[in-house]
Amino acid sequence: MNLIFALLGVFILNTSGSSLVLDATEGREARIVWYGARLQSEDAAQLRQAGFASQSAYPAYGLKGTAATALSAIQADGNHTLDLRVVSVQESEWEHGRRIEILSRDAVYPFTVKNVFLSFTDEDIIETWAEISNLGKKPVELTRYDSGCLSIHVGEVWMSSLYGTWANEGRLCEEPLTRGWKVISNIDGTRNSHTSHAEVMFSLDGKPQENAGRVIGAALEWGGDYELRVQTDDTDYHKFLAGINPDNSEIKLTRDETFTTPRLAYSFSGEGLSGVSRNFHRWGRNYRLAHGDKERKVLLNSWEGVYFDINEPGMEQMMSDIASMGGELFVMDDGWFGDKYPRKNDSSSLGDWVVDKSKLPGGIPHLVQAAEERGIKFGIWIEPEMTNSVSELYEAHPDWIIKAASREPVYGRGGTQLVLDLSNPAVQDHVFGIVDRLMKENPGLDYIKWDSNMDINVHGSQYLKEQGRLDTEYWKGLAKVLDRIRAAYPDLTIQACASGGGRANWGVLPWFDEFWTSDNTDALQRIYMQWGTSYFFPAIAMASHISATPNHTVYRTTSIKFRCDVAMSGRLGMEIQPAGMTDKEKEICRQAISDYKKVRPIVQFGDIYRLVSPYDGKFASLMYATPAKDKAVLYWWKIANFYDEHFPAVRLCGLDPDRKYVVRELNRVDLRPMAIEGKVFTGRFLMENGLVMPASNDVEWSLKSDWSSRVLYLEAL
Ligand code: DGJ
């Protein structure tokens, strides 16, 4: 069948639930005829003949009128136009799907583009990217080089995207696509998910719904500067384009050089936004995230507990406390290093990765040993891509920082922070050496929190000849370093942190096990941030910590139960000084950690169903269910407190209607069990009618608060 289609120039890429139909006829422009629900072969075959308009798969600038373009290049003779025509198509199988490569060549110039489409059958993901080659003798300047272009037929199409800032990452924006351009761009350089995200979803059937309707999701797999654009003009299509942000990043392709764009991953689901999230989560765990099949440890991080006030007895006390609450890992954050310039605050020492002996006389080996004695693992914070002007590293290598020629450096955090120029191989060796030395000296080190607290706020490489390549070469350099680290230390757990949630991105995550979702650990605001972040990133990667109250960022006071219930919907951890907790609080956390361990596989490997959005009402709710639908965990959080409030039932999803489930509450603090405790319901009842949660927790007087939440565990009989 495929052969017959190929003769007609039609190529089909199917996943379990979606189809991409390409029209790649020799001598003509490559086009996309269809992307959406999986088609029957007969339908797919006749789409083109039946007048379904195809749209350019990779529109190039110059001969296309006013339509949005994915590629623009200036030939050596100054010609700004491109006329790409299909030369050949290659189809092949790979272990988890199929691959189609369409090679096009300019009608006049020795310039080619290969558009690759790769399917992940079981996860309903199709990736696309472009390989752009200059086959001529003289350089060709690329001024835009997107990863792909997808045209979406008009209708009532809405776009869901994420925006925010430091301490407010992953906020959800839902808007109908109207005439004109919608552009989401980022130029943060070292991290890219604070103010916006490189992922979007398009709901094709009107206002976005979590568990119904056709949705297309797109995620650009790039950790650096990006631009996502949607053009809605006077045609029948919204044109979506995504790629590296080309601003000030022109690339001169030399003879025979090929530039490969980052991958752009699409997913289609007929089961609403949550359906697309489940696809991205599964694909992320299976193919992108480091150790996506390994349970994450429950940890205590020292940052909000002691900030820079690191010392040996203090670290040991925190280790004892987390071990006694059932935790499995202790992570020592910032403040442990610096010899000539000891790190007392954020204005010095980055780059000088030697232990501050005045704080830690026994060094790291002593702490690793101390953790082992307590039956837990030890982890450490570093910020290896950075330095401070007050550091021995900077004194030795002022030429290693990102800085424009003939200009003074531009400083970041602490008034002295600088970004190291990772395009420089000497810097790459230095950064690899930091981890290599730590690991060689401390083979028991289990976890690294890899931070990045400064963006690239100045354009200039002291190493590169071609300044337009700063963004792409920085990321290539970082990739080389991370490849070396992963090759040498494959079992190491590494967290991607960038002033909180600056590196929640499928471009950078393949080297990391998880990301720090936000520096804001306030449980209420986390419900919103984690809701949005869960659109594309699975709970296993979303670090979510129980912290002190009043919260250190928003100063809100929440109950310990509420903080536990929110944190345990992600990768549970703690970020608090346990010495300041009451015995009762510790007991509640101990219970939460123990309960979390019971449901950890469901949370970390299960399917998400977002049920009630915090943006819509007075409570929020989501759940995870196993793919086999035999176990599930439901979270319910009240987000506003008024007397005389009456809450509707929350209807569950993802269960088997014909199975029966017993309901048990986790993290219970109430004096009496809820009436539904231990009761058995059919999946059908739970999905059609749902459960009503009491407006308040029924607790002893000392625990009464304006917060209320529930975590329910459901198990099929
Ligand atoms: C920013 C991170 O997001 C925090 O968690 C903490 O590690 C600090 N950096 C340390 O400087």
Boltz pocket constraint, residues with backbone or C-beta under 6 A from the ligand:
constraints:
  - pocket:
      binder: B
      contacts: [[A, 303], [A, 333], [A, 334], [A, 381], [A, 451], [A, 453], [A, 497], [A, 498], [A, 499], [A, 500], [A, 516], [A, 518], [A, 519]]
      max_distance: 6.0
